[in-house]
Each structure stands twice: as structure tokens, then as C-alpha cells.
Amino acid sequence: MDVLRFAVEPVPPESGSGFQVLIYVNGIEMTKAGAGLGMDPYDVLVPENTFLPRLEPHTLGVARCGCGVYGCGALQM
């Protein structure tokens, strides 16, 4: 069975400040490989957890560029 885990961790100092949501699949961190940084928790968890399933298919951002800007270099799922 595959294991999916989400973690909120600090952004590395070289990328600014704040926090990021990292996604681990079977213990391997995937968001940094996708674009550099995980998404800011306030963009994907507040006020609604966008990772929860919905009735309709949808796409959401899961990673952003190392500069911290979503859209500069991003990964969607």
C-alpha cells in the first residue's frame, strides 16, 4: 500500500520566510522536485482544505518556484 503524507514546514532561509506544505509519497518528498517549494498553507488549507476530495474533478497547485511565486514555476495536480 502506498502512503501519502502532508507536512507543514518552514520555507528554507534562501527562499524567504513563512511556511510550505510538503507532500511525501512513500516517504519521498515530492514538492521540491516538482517546482522548488511547497504551497503556502494559507493558499491551500485556509479557509478551506483544497486537498480534500470533491464531487467534480479539479486541479490545484501543489508546488511553487523557489522564489516563492506560484506561476513563475509551478506544479499542478
GUNUBA-963677 format. One record per residue: x, y, z of N, C-alpha, C in turn; residue in one letter. Coordinates in nm, 4 decimals. Example, Ala and Ser with C-alpha at 12.3 -4.5 7.8 and 13.67 -1.06 7.14 Angstrom:
BEGIN
<node <1.3190 -0.5690 0.7800> <1.2300 -0.4500 0.7800> <1.3200 -0.3300 0.7800> a>,
<node <1.2850 -0.2250 0.7080> <1.3670 -0.1060 0.7140> <1.2900 0.0030 0.7870> s>,
REM end
This chain:
BEGIN
<node <0.0827 -0.1155 0.0000> <0.0000 0.0000 0.0000> <0.0889 0.1241 0.0000> m>,
<node <0.0578 0.2216 -0.0849> <0.1310 0.3476 -0.0890> <0.0853 0.4369 0.0263> d>,
<node <0.1768 0.5223 0.0724> <0.1480 0.6123 0.1831> <0.1635 0.7561 0.1350> v>,
<node <0.0612 0.8371 0.1577> <0.0619 0.9796 0.1242> <0.0599 1.0580 0.2544> l>,
<node <0.1534 1.1543 0.2669> <0.1623 1.2341 0.3893> <0.1848 1.3800 0.3533> r>,
<node <0.1189 1.4690 0.4235> <0.1357 1.6132 0.4074> <0.2024 1.6667 0.5332> f>,
<node <0.2950 1.7621 0.5175> <0.3621 1.8235 0.6316> <0.3752 1.9731 0.6081> a>,
<node <0.3516 2.0520 0.7120> <0.3742 2.1964 0.7049> <0.5097 2.2214 0.7698> v>,
<node <0.6009 2.2779 0.6895> <0.7376 2.3016 0.7356> <0.7821 2.4419 0.6967> e>,
<node <0.8831 2.4966 0.7656> <0.9329 2.6298 0.7304> <0.9928 2.6322 0.5896> p>,
<node <0.9823 2.7466 0.5254> <1.0473 2.7700 0.3960> <1.1972 2.7856 0.4234> v>,
<node <1.2844 2.7300 0.3391> <1.4293 2.7474 0.3604> <1.4672 2.8960 0.3600> p>,
<node <1.5635 2.9357 0.4427> <1.6020 3.0771 0.4523> <1.6381 3.1405 0.3184> p>,
<node <1.6987 3.0650 0.2272> <1.7371 3.1215 0.0976> <1.6165 3.1533 0.0090> e>,
<node <1.4987 3.1055 0.0463> <1.3772 3.1315 -0.0322> <1.2832 3.2291 0.0369> s>,
<node <1.3274 3.2905 0.1444> <1.2433 3.3875 0.2142> <1.2015 3.3359 0.3498> g>,
<node <1.0783 3.3646 0.3853> <1.0276 3.3213 0.5153> <0.8871 3.2661 0.4978> s>,
<node <0.8333 3.2147 0.6039> <0.6996 3.1577 0.6004> <0.7042 3.0067 0.6065> g>,
<node <0.5953 2.9453 0.5626> <0.5816 2.8004 0.5697> <0.5377 2.7450 0.4349> f>,
<node <0.5503 2.6137 0.4209> <0.5123 2.5460 0.2972> <0.4486 2.4118 0.3312> q>,
<node <0.3599 2.3653 0.2438> <0.3005 2.2330 0.2581> <0.3798 2.1382 0.1679> v>,
<node <0.4451 2.0411 0.2293> <0.5223 1.9431 0.1539> <0.4416 1.8146 0.1415> l>,
<node <0.4557 1.7480 0.0275> <0.3838 1.6242 0.0006> <0.4851 1.5104 -0.0089> i>,
<node <0.4637 1.4084 0.0723> <0.5503 1.2903 0.0740> <0.4726 1.1712 0.0197> y>,
<node <0.5329 1.0965 -0.0711> <0.4755 0.9726 -0.1225> <0.5733 0.8610 -0.0877> v>,
<node <0.5265 0.7682 -0.0089> <0.6113 0.6576 0.0385> <0.7411 0.7085 0.1007> n>,
<node <0.7311 0.8171 0.1776> <0.8468 0.8724 0.2480> <0.9362 0.9617 0.1655> g>,
<node <0.9065 0.9798 0.0371> <0.9883 1.0637 -0.0513> <0.9173 1.1973 -0.0718> i>,
<node <0.9867 1.3074 -0.0416> <0.9289 1.4403 -0.0567> <0.9214 1.4741 -0.2056> e>,
<node <0.8043 1.5084 -0.2539> <0.7814 1.5268 -0.3975> <0.7684 1.6735 -0.4408> m>,
<node <0.7295 1.7641 -0.3542> <0.7005 1.9009 -0.3963> <0.8245 1.9775 -0.4392> t>,
<node <0.9353 1.9624 -0.3684> <1.0589 2.0324 -0.4065> <1.1054 1.9881 -0.5445> k>,
<node <1.0920 1.8609 -0.5739> <1.1307 1.8108 -0.7056> <1.0394 1.8664 -0.8141> a>,
<node <0.9149 1.8951 -0.7784> <0.8189 1.9447 -0.8770> <0.8424 2.0882 -0.9181> g>,
<node <0.8761 2.1767 -0.8238> <0.8940 2.3173 -0.8597> <0.9880 2.3922 -0.7673> a>,
<node <1.0191 2.3409 -0.6518> <1.1107 2.4092 -0.5614> <1.0583 2.4225 -0.4201> g>,
<node <0.9384 2.4760 -0.4058> <0.8768 2.4945 -0.2738> <0.7356 2.4381 -0.2749> l>,
<node <0.6910 2.3951 -0.1573> <0.5509 2.3604 -0.1431> <0.4677 2.4885 -0.1383> g>,
<node <0.3384 2.4742 -0.1502> <0.2489 2.5900 -0.1459> <0.2412 2.6467 -0.0048> m>,
<node <0.2130 2.7756 0.0047> <0.1899 2.8390 0.1335> <0.0638 2.7775 0.1941> d>,
<node <0.0662 2.7388 0.3217> <-0.0520 2.6771 0.3821> <-0.1779 2.7626 0.3701> p>,
<node <-0.1623 2.8950 0.3724> <-0.2788 2.9826 0.3618> <-0.3382 2.9821 0.2207> y>,
<node <-0.2655 2.9327 0.1233> <-0.3184 2.9246 -0.0131> <-0.3910 2.7932 -0.0399> d>,
<node <-0.3615 2.6881 0.0379> <-0.4223 2.5575 0.0096> <-0.4999 2.4964 0.1260> v>,
<node <-0.4829 2.5509 0.2472> <-0.5513 2.4930 0.3632> <-0.6495 2.5866 0.4314> l>,
<node <-0.6360 2.7170 0.4103> <-0.7182 2.8167 0.4786> <-0.7884 2.9035 0.3760> v>,
<node <-0.9154 2.9295 0.3826> <-1.0101 2.8832 0.4838> <-1.0642 2.7426 0.4557> p>,
<node <-1.0234 2.6837 0.3427> <-1.0735 2.5521 0.3050> <-0.9563 2.4639 0.2635> e>,
<node <-0.9588 2.3389 0.3051> <-0.8549 2.2430 0.2666> <-0.8809 2.1999 0.1227> n>,
<node <-0.8016 2.2522 0.0286> <-0.8229 2.2220 -0.1134> <-0.7777 2.0815 -0.1513> t>,
<node <-0.7108 2.0108 -0.0601> <-0.6675 1.8739 -0.0874> <-0.7794 1.7719 -0.0674> f>,
<node <-0.8872 1.8120 -0.0026> <-0.9980 1.7193 0.0193> <-1.0674 1.6865 -0.1121> l>,
<node <-1.1185 1.5646 -0.1258> <-1.1882 1.5274 -0.2498> <-1.3161 1.6073 -0.2679> p>,
<node <-1.3528 1.6263 -0.3929> <-1.4764 1.6969 -0.4285> <-1.5574 1.6098 -0.5227> r>,
<node <-1.6799 1.6476 -0.5435> <-1.7654 1.5726 -0.6357> <-1.7187 1.5876 -0.7797> l>,
<node <-1.6697 1.7051 -0.8157> <-1.6229 1.7330 -0.9512> <-1.4709 1.7255 -0.9569> e>,
<node <-1.4148 1.6740 -1.0669> <-1.2689 1.6772 -1.0829> <-1.2186 1.8217 -1.0805> p>,
<node <-1.1019 1.8427 -1.0247> <-1.0445 1.9778 -1.0194> <-0.8925 1.9692 -1.0161> h>,
<node <-0.8289 2.0795 -1.0471> <-0.6839 2.0909 -1.0467> <-0.6448 2.1898 -0.9375> t>,
<node <-0.5366 2.1622 -0.8678> <-0.4907 2.2571 -0.7668> <-0.3388 2.2630 -0.7691> l>,
<node <-0.2872 2.3775 -0.7294> <-0.1426 2.3956 -0.7221> <-0.0863 2.3233 -0.6017> g>,
<node <0.0221 2.2512 -0.6196> <0.0841 2.1791 -0.5086> <0.2287 2.2219 -0.4845> v>,
<node <0.2881 2.2984 -0.5769> <0.4260 2.3433 -0.5604> <0.4452 2.4753 -0.6346> a>,
<node <0.5386 2.5542 -0.5856> <0.5699 2.6839 -0.6463> <0.7205 2.6971 -0.6632> r>,
<node <0.7604 2.7920 -0.7420> <0.9015 2.8172 -0.7705> <0.9787 2.8472 -0.6420> c>,
<node <1.1073 2.8228 -0.6425> <1.1924 2.8519 -0.5282> <1.1941 2.9977 -0.4882> g>,
<node <1.1522 3.0874 -0.5795> <1.1440 3.2298 -0.5447> <1.0198 3.2585 -0.4611> c>,
<node <0.9290 3.1614 -0.4517> <0.8093 3.1780 -0.3700> <0.6855 3.2196 -0.4451> g>,
<node <0.6966 3.2428 -0.5755> <0.5823 3.2901 -0.6546> <0.5203 3.1740 -0.7312> v>,
<node <0.3911 3.1510 -0.7094> <0.3198 3.0484 -0.7847> <0.2952 3.1044 -0.9248> y>,
<node <0.3284 3.0287 -1.0267> <0.3131 3.0758 -1.1637> <0.4472 3.0993 -1.2301> g>,
<node <0.5484 3.1356 -1.1515> <0.6840 3.1526 -1.2050> <0.7354 3.0161 -1.2502> c>,
<node <0.7213 2.9195 -1.1640> <0.7486 2.7787 -1.1906> <0.6565 2.7042 -1.0963> g>,
<node <0.5633 2.6276 -1.1468> <0.4617 2.5683 -1.0598> <0.4301 2.4258 -1.1031> a>,
<node <0.3693 2.3532 -1.0121> <0.3254 2.2172 -1.0378> <0.1803 2.2053 -0.9944> l>,
<node <0.0978 2.1556 -1.0842> <-0.0441 2.1351 -1.0535> <-0.0751 1.9873 -1.0576> q>,
<node <-0.1745 1.9490 -0.9808> <-0.2236 1.8109 -0.9827> <-0.3723 1.8143 -1.0059> m>,
REM end
